Amino acid sequence: MTLRDNPLYTADLQKALAANDLSALSGRAVLITGATGLIGSTLIDLLLEMNKSAGAGIRVYAAGRSEEKILKRFGEDPLLTPVTYNALEPLDFDFAADDIIHTAGNASPEAYVRDPVGTMMGNIRGIQELLEYGLRCGAEKTVYISSSEVYGTGGTGAAFTEEQYGYVDILHPRSSYPMGKRAAETLCICYAKQYGSRVSIARPGHIYGPTASTRDRRVSSAFAWQAARGEALELKSAGTQMRSYCYCVDCASAVLQILLRGESGAAYNISNPDSVITIRRMAELLAQAGGVALTGHTPTEEEKAAFNPMDNSSLNSDKLLALGWRGVFSAEEGLRHTVEILQTL
């Protein structure tokens, strides 16, 4: 069974659509980079489900490195066009998009350490090329998918609002990810100021779900696949760090609300208030869903180098909620659905 054939996943998409008015997207042409990634692929699934269930007529340009991989993931669809794309190369698209959502880029902690130059430059050059393309084709709106890691460390202990920033060690290669995201956000604001580009920034927390690749080494994704395969989970820390987890389907509906209703030049946290839990609690829920054991061990120095240094990266979602967004999956339901869906793939 493919993911798009899974009745539970389809029901989750329909549940999110029922809770969020996205009808203004009807008839539009939307370019989504990172088409087979965790967030990008869920966005495409949600738009295709709108076309199927509501006749929305949304033309989706799915951009990724492999056209074959895109077609394998989504199948043939008259309203979906696969587009070969690399974030580090100049763009020569022969179509005009009304809206652009940029989700592509390194999203693996191991990659941040192994390829810090590619991580940082992919963030900066990737969004610049798309902003230039948007100016050329007359795109109405761009949404840049940033990260909660822009907040750094040293917060107050409360959930971060969009105006609070902590410390990032700029002389550490692991900082290629948060510093690349910070620079890319500033570049978005510069294009809005200097050229009049309409661009909003989304800052997702820790996104998980069945759209994660088997190669995704982020702990929530790796643990979900292990639990689905019946393998025991092993924490590499005490797991006391607080995180804003969010089911990929909720994240996708939030991004589309930001696209439609977000203010240009503004940033919005993506966080479900019902899913702010510790790493250990996330692992416990996945272990329960898969019926597997959860253990722990002391991490190696190499493993520590890839860790997110933030003890508390929970996010305040008041600005997002004010746009009319409604998240519909608690951590318990979203993590359980993730394992149940993965078990069928």
N, C-alpha and C positions, 0 to 999 in steps of 0.2 A: 504493500500500500504506500502511495506517495503522500507527502504531507497535505497537499491540497485536496486529496481524496478522503482525508480523515474526518469523520463526522464530528468528533469532539472539537477539533481545531476550527472547522467551518462554523460550528455553533458559537465558539468563542469570538470569531470575527463578527458574526451577526449580532452577538450580545453587545459588543463595543459600538457597532454602528447604530443600534437601537438607542443607545444612551447618549450619542453625540450627533448633533446636526451638522453633517458635512455636505449637505446638498448643493452648496455653492460651488463645489468642485465639478459639478456636472458639465460635460462638454469641453473641459479644459484639457490642455496638453501638459503633462507633468514629467519632467526629467528627474530620475532618481539614480544617483551614483551609489556604488556599493550594493548593486542589485541582488547579489546572493548572500550578503552579510546578514547578521542578526536583525538589525533594525531595518535596513533597506528592503530585504525580502519580505518582511512583515508588512511594510508600507505597501508594497506592490500587491501582496495578497489581499489587503484591505480594499485597495482601489478596484481590483478585479472582482472582488465580492460585491462591491457597490454596483459595478457594471452588470453583474449577473442578477442580483436581487432587485435592483432599482432602475435598471436601464440607464445608468448615469452617463454612458458614452464618454468616459474619460480615456484619453489616449495616453498610454504609459510608455515612456522611453526608459527602458531598463539598461543602465550602463554598468558594465563590468569588464574584467579582463578577458573573459572567455564567453563568446557568443554561444558556443556549444553548451557550456555549463548553465547559462541563463535559460536556454531552451529546455534543457533537461529538468531544470527546477520548476519552470512555469508552464511548459508545454506550448503548443501553438495556440495563439489567440489573436483574432483580427485587430484587437485594440492594444496589443502589446508589441513593441518593436525592440529587439535586442540591439544594444549599441556597444561596440568595442571601446573600452575606456581605460586609461592609465592616468592616475592622479599626477604623475611626474612628467607627463608629456603634453605638448600644446594641443589644443582642441581644434578640430576641423569639422564639427557637426554640420550636416546639411539639412537640418530641420530647425524649426523655431519652437521653443517651449514657452508656455505661459508662466510656468512655475518651475523652480529648481529646488531640489532637496539634496543636500550633499552629506551622504553618510559614509563615504569611502575613506579608508585610511587604516593604518596599523592599529589594531585594537587588542593586541596580545602583550601582556607584561613581559614575556620572554623576548618579543621583538623589540620592545623599547630598549632593552639592554644589548641585544645582539646587533641591532641596526638603528642606533640613535639618530644618525644623520638622515636616513630614509624616513624615519618616524617624524622628525621635526619638519623636514622640507616637504614631505607629503602633505602635512597639514597646511603649510603656508602656501606652497605653489598650487596645491589642489584647489583651494578656495579662490585664489586669485584668477586662475584660468577660467573658473566658472563665473566669477563676477564679470570678467571681461566678455565672456560669451553672452551673459545676460544683457549687457549693454548693447552688444552687436545685434542680438535678435529681438530686443525689446521685451524681455521677460518682465512680468509684472511683480514677481516676488521671489526671493531666495530665502531658504532656511538653512542655516549652517548647524550641523550637529556637533556640538562641542562636548564637554565632559564636566562632571562634578570635580574632577581633579584640578581644575583651574583655581579652586578655593584654597589649595595648599593646606598647611598644618597651622595649628595655633589658634583655632577658633575659640569661641566662648563656651562651647559645650552644647549650645542650642543648635537647632537646624540652621544651616546657612541660608540667608536670604541672598538675592541676586547682587546686592551691593557690598557684601562682606568678602574680604580676601585675606588669606593668611600667607604663610611663608612657603616659598619653594626654593630649594637649594639650586641656584642656577649653575653651579659648578659640578653637578652630578649628572652623568649620562642618562640616568633614569628619568631625569627632569625633561628630557627631550619631548615627552608626551605632554605633560601639563604646560610647559612653556610654549610648545608648538601650538597648542590649543589657545593659549592666551594671545599669542601673536596673531593667530588667524582671526580671533574675535575682534581684535583691534583693527585689523585690515578690513573686516566687514564694515565696521563703523566709519572708517576712513572713506570707503567707497560710497557709503550712504551720505556722508557730509560733502565730499568733493564732487561726486558724479550724480548724486540723487538716486542711487540704487536703493530699492526697497528690500531690506534684508533684516531678518530676525534671527536670533540665536537661541538654540535649544540646548539645555545642559542636562542630559539624562543622568540619573543616578546609576545604579548597578542593574542593567537590563539582562533578563534571562528569558528562556523560552525554547520551544521546540525548533525554532529557526536557527539555532546555534549550530555551527559546523562541528563535526567530530574533532576537528583540529583546533578548536577554540580552547585555549588553555586558561581562560579566566575561570576562577574557582567555581562559580555558580554553573557555568556551562559544562565544565569537565565533570563536576559532581553529578549533574543531571544525567549525562550520558552513562556514567558509571552505575548510578542507581538503576537506570533503565535496563542495563545489562546484567543486573544482579550482583554487582561487585561492591565490596565493602568500601566505605569512604574513610579517608584519613586526613584529618586536619593537620596543617603544618604550624599552627599557632594555637593559642588559647581560644581564639575566635570571639574575643570580646569586642572587637571593633564594630561600631554601629554603622549600618549602611541603609540607604534608601533603595530597596529592591523594587523592581517594577516589571511586571509581565510584559513581554514584547508586544502583545496586542494592545494593551493599555498605552504603551509608549507610542505606538504607531498612531493611535487616535489623537494623542496629545500633540504630536508633531504636526498633524493635519489641522488641528485647531490653531496652532501657532501660525501655520501658513495662512490660514484664512483670516484670523482675527488678531494675530500678534502685531504689536506696534513696531514699525520700522526703527532700527537702532536700539532695540531693547532685547534683553536676555530673559529667558524663562526656564526655571528649574522644572524638570520632569520627575515628579515624585508622587507616589500614591501614599497618602497618609495611613492607609491600612497595611502598608508593607515596609515600615521602618523597623528593622530587626537587626540583631547581631549576626555576624558570619556563622557563629555556632548554631543559632536558631535556624538559619537558612539550611545548614547542613543537616540538622536534625529532621527538618520537614522533608527534605529530599530522601534521607535514609528511611523515614517512615513510609513515604510513598513507594519506594522500591523494595521495602521489606529487607533492608540490608543493615549491617552493623556500621557504627561510626566510632573510629578510634582517632588517636593523635600521636604525633611525634615531634621532636625538636627539629626545626628546619636547618638545612645547611646554609653556609654563607652565600652560596650561589643562589639558593632559593630566596634568601632574605633580600638580595639585591634587586629582585624583581617585584617585591611587595609594594603595594600602595602604602605610602607612609602615613596616611590619614587615619587617626584613631576613630574619629567621628566624622563621617562624610554625609550625614543625613541632611536632607534638603527641605527647605520650606517651599510649599507649593501654592501659596496664596495667590500669586500673580497668575499662575496657570489656571487655577480654579475660577478666577475672576473672568477668564475668557469664555467660560461656559463648559470647560472640559469636565468630564466625569469618568474617573477610573472605576472599573467594575470588578476587578479581581483582587481579592485579598492575597497576602503572601501564601496562606495555606492552600487556597484554591489554585492559584497560578502555578505554584511549585508542584502540586499534585497533578494538575493537568499536563504540565511539561513532561513529567515522567510517564504518565499514561499514554501520551501521544507518541513519545519516543519509543516506547515499547512495541509500537505497531510498525515502525519504520525498518 
